[in-house]
């Protein structure tokens, strides 16, 4: 499967791309995982957006990278793959893209994410370490994880 990764700031996204992003996030997090939460949280305009697309521009994966100045870190958020892309190795490529972009931006060395409990092992492969207690986020147990570049 031929795919392309592309980084965009919010203002660079076309309306149909933004629609595809919100539709995929809704499909995965709200419909498939039945997690009722406020997906459009006001953080998208200040974030970098990673799009994983087929050659004909079908969105297969997505992640958001956001600088959190209050915590002095970058946050990896809304990391997902569409169902046809799961189990293909693209999740690892998505993570590598996130790590590379954070290193390129270079403002912070600390990286944080909120991992669904069943994905902690995946993120641990990328040197993320669980921190604190697990918590319910939209009906799904999560745990904060972090690592240093």
Order of alpha helices (4+ residues) and beta strands (2+ residues): beta-alpha-beta-beta-beta-alpha-beta-alpha-beta-beta
